[in-house]
Amino acid sequence: WILFESKILPNFFLLSSPLQSAHYMSIPVLLNSWLWLFIEIEFVHVLLWLVVCYWYFRLPPARDAFALGWNGLYIGHRGVKDVPGVPENTISAMKAAMKGGATGLECDLGLSKDGVMVVFHDGTIDRLMEGTGKMSQMTAEELKKLKFQDDSAVPGESIPTMEEMVDLLRTQCQTKMLWDVKFTLTGNAELANSICDTFAKPENEFLYNSTCVMSFTPYLLWKIRKRDPRIVTILLSALHPVTDLCKMNNMGGGIILPWITLLLDFVINWVATSRYVVWMIGASLMGPSLYNATDAYLSHAFKTLKTGVYIYISDDTPDVSTVRKAQIRRHFPLTSICQDSF
């Protein structure tokens, strides 16, 4: 207020000074003048915060996905999925995908209780392993001792760690690999540091050109590139992210909640595809689901955002998947597409 009244800062809106005008102003006019003075000061505050945020959040430009070869790939979803004798997200699954003709691999990363990055998709072990419980509540050693429910699995097959997957990529599967870091409300900093530490090892220099980190969490990707801007990232997006999350947590009842979730779905999808967010986190590729990857979305990504596109699949029916994939391949040949089997 002193800066404004002493004219050290200019009066941006050329409004009357309350003190200079107080002797002839009526009370309503005086209050109105004070209101405008408050708006002026807050306007300057907003400008200062924008400058601070730009300085703090700005990252080096995203690496060129096309120059690195992240285009036109057929990605093995969790290696292979729903194949008897070959559990998903295992070393055997990755080898089976490569043998079947995959030109890239995808696996899911989660954090164990003792802070070790392990390759596992679900939040619980119930679907794939013998036993029950949350994966994040078990140590890496405990997870290693678990047996797969599939009796025909390779003897001795276990849940691999991220380090084992890196060794596989270095020695036997010299190809592109995507790391899908699972959504979490906490532990993003620990996840980011663990991933960056892996990339930073001298023997893992090859990962910068062959591995891409992807997530639904923009903050996690920003955290990773803030520490190491050489890492290539993919910003994933879903058609109904909040609605799906509510269904997973049995929060679908009521009349008001569905309207709120639909509104949040719209906002999140708009934010996830905005030029500012892509620029802020430095995403090299966009990652829509198959149902979300409309022609308009793909054109926006390639032409406006200047990014590559990786399309993931969830529970799509085979006939719809096959038809839509063929259409995308025909009209957008640079798109990389995920699939369950080869």
N, C-alpha and C positions, 0 to 999 in steps of 0.2 A: 504494500500500500504506500509506503514511504517513497519507494522508487517511482511509482506512478505519479504521486502528488508533487514530487520534486522535479518531475520532467526528465529524470535520468533515462527512463524508458519511455518511448513514444506511446501516446494513447492511440491504439490501433483503430479504434472505431470512432475517434473524434467526438467522444461523449463529454458532457460537462463534468467538471470536478465537483464532488459533493461539498467540499469545504468552501470552495469559491462561491457556490450557489446557495449555500445553506441559509443565508440571511434573508433571501426572498422566496425560497421554495416552500411550498406547502408540504405537510408530512407525507402524503401519498407520493408526491413527486420525488421527495427526498429519498424515501424507501426504494422507489424504482431506480433512482440513480445509484444507490448502493448496490442494488441487485445487478445492474449492468457492470459496475466496477468488479463485483465478484466474478462475473462471467469473463471479464477481460483477464483477470488474474488466472483463472482456471484455464483459459485458452493458452496462456503462456506456459502453464504447468504441463499441459498436454503436449505442446511443442517440445519442451525439454525432455519429457518422457519418451517421445518418439525418437529423439536424437540418441538418448541413452540406450533404448532398446535396439536401435539399428546398430550402434557400435558394439553392443554385447552379443546380439544374436547373429550378426552377419557371419557367413561362412564363405570359404573359397567356392568358386563355381563348381557345379557337379561335373564329374568326369564323363566324357562322351561315351555313352553306351554303345553306339554304333562302331566307333573306332576300336573298342575293346572286344567286339564280336558278340555282344549280347543281343542278337537279332536272329529271327528265323529258327530258333532252337526247339527241339522236342524234349521237354524236361520230364524226367522220371519222377512222378509224384511219390515221395517217401521211398524212392528207389522204385519198387513195385508195390502195389497194394492189392489185397484180397487174392493173393496167389498162394495156393496150398503149399505148405512146406517152406515158404519164404516169408517170414514175418516182416512187416513194413519197418522202415527206418533202421534196418540192420545192415551189417557189412554184406551179407548175402543178397539183400534186396538191391543194393547199389550195383553189385556185380551182375545180377540178373538183368537189371535195366540196361547196363552197358552192353551186355551180350545180346540183348534183344534189339539194339539199334538206337538207344537214346543218345542224344547229342548233348545232354546236360542232366544234372541230378539235383534233387531237392530233398532236404531233410529238415526236421523240426528240432529246435534247441530249447531246453528248459534248464532251470537251475535246481540242483539237488540241495538237500538240507545243509550240507557242508560246503556249499558254494562251488561245486564242480558242474561244468556245463555237460549235460548228457543229451543224447539224441532220442527224444521221445515226444509224441504228439499230445496225448491226453493229459488232463490234469490229474486223473487217477489211473491206477494200474489195472483196474477191474476188467477192462475189455480184452486186453492182450495177455496179461500175465496171470500166473497162479497166485491168488491172494487178493487182498483189497487194501485200499488206502490211497492217500494223496502222494503223488510223486515227489512234491516239494518237501514232504515231511520225512523223506528217507534219504539216507546218505548214499553216496555213489557206490560204496562197497555193498550196502544192502540191496541196491538196485541190481548190481552185478550178479548177485546170488539168485535172483528170481528166475523162474523158468517160464517159457512161453507156453500158453495153453495149446498151441498147435503141436501135437505129438510128432508130426513129420518134419519139424524144423531141424536144421542142421545141428548135430550134437555139439554141445558146448556153446551154442549161439546165445549171446546175452545182449543187454542194452548197451550200445557203444557210447563212449564219451566223445566229446568234440575232438579231443586230441587223436583218438583212434580214427576218426573220420578224416582228419587232416593227413594222417599217415597214409591212409588208403588213397587219398587224392594225389599225394606226392609220389607214391610208389607204383600204384596199379591202375588208377583211373585218371589219367591226365586229361581232364575235361572240365567244363564249367560246372560249378556247384552253387546252389542257392541255400542260404541258411535262414529258415523261417523262425524268428525269435518270437516265442509265444507271448501273448498279451498278459500283462501283470499290473496290478494296482500299486505294487511296491517292488523294490529291488531293481528298478531300471538302471540306477547308477552302477550297481554291482554287475548286472548283465553287460552293460556297455564297457566297463573296465575289463571284464573277462575276455570279451571279444577283441578289444583293442590290444590287450596283452598277447593274445594268440597271433594276431597279425604282426606285432612288433618283433617277434623272434626272428633272428637272421635267417634261420633255415626255412621260415615260412614266407619269405619275400614273394614267392610265386602266387600267394593268395590274392594279392592286390589286383592281378589281372585275370584270375580264374574263379574268384569267389565273390558272391554278392550277398549282402545282409538285407533282409526284408522284414517288415513288421507293420502291424496296424497302428502302432504307437508313434506318432511323429516326434514326440519328445525323446524317445529312445534313439531314433535315427539321428536326431539333431545332436544328442549327447555323444554318439559314436563319432560323427564327423567333426564335432567340435574338438575332440581330442586327436583324431587322425583323419584329415580330409581326403586322404588317398583311398579310403574304403568306399566301394561302390554300394549304393543303397537303392532299395525299392520301397515305395510307399504303397502299402496294400489298402484296398477299400472294398467294402461289401455293399450290397444293395440295401439291406436293412440291418445295419450293425447293432443299433440299440435294441431293436425288436428281437433279434436273434439272441442277444445277451440276456434279455429278460426271460425268454423262453428257456434258456439253459439253466437259469436260476429260479424257475417256477414263479415268475413275477408277472404273469400274463393276465391276471384277473382284473375286474373293475371296468368302469366305463371311461374314466378320464385317462387312465394310463396308456391305452392304445393310441389315443390322440397325441399324447405327449411324446411317446416313442416315435411315432411317425414324423412329428415335427423335428425331433432331434435327428432322426435318420436323414431328413432333407438337409438340415444344417450341416451335419458332419460330411455328407457327400459333397455338398457345395464347397466346404472348406478343404476337403481332401483333394479336390481337383482344381483349386484356385492357383493361379500363377504365383501368388505371394508365398503360400505354404510350400510349394515345390521349390521355389527359390530359396526360402529360408532354411530348409533342411538339406538342400542340395541333392535331391533325389535324382538319380540317373534314369530310373524307369518308374512307370506307374504300374500298379498291380491290381487291376479289377478282377472280380469273379467273372465266370463265363457269362452269367446272366446279366451282369452289369456292363459288359463290354459291348455296348451298342456301336454302330458305325459312327454316330456323332461323338461318342466318347473317344474312340480310337483316332478319329480325325483331330479332335481337340488335343490329344496327347502328342501326336506326331507333328502336327502343323503349328499349333499355338504354343504348347509347352516345350516343344523340341526335345522330348524324352523318348526313350524306348518304351515298349509295353510288354509286360509278362502277364499272361492270363492263367489264373489258378482255377482249380475245380474243387467242388465240395461233394455234394450228393446229387449231381446231375444224372438224369436218366440217360442211358447210352445212346438212344436214338436222337434225342435233342442235342447231346454233346457232339455226336459225329457230324450231324448236319451243320450245326453252327460253326464248328471248327473248320469244316470245309469252306464255308462262306468266308470266314476270316482269312484263311490261308489264300483264298483267291483274290480278295480285295485288299488285304493288308499283309503282304508276304513277309514283312520285317518283324511281325509279332512272334514272340516266343510263347509257346503253349504247353501247359502241363497236362500229363495224362497218366492213368493208373497202371497200364500194362503195355507191353510191346510184343 
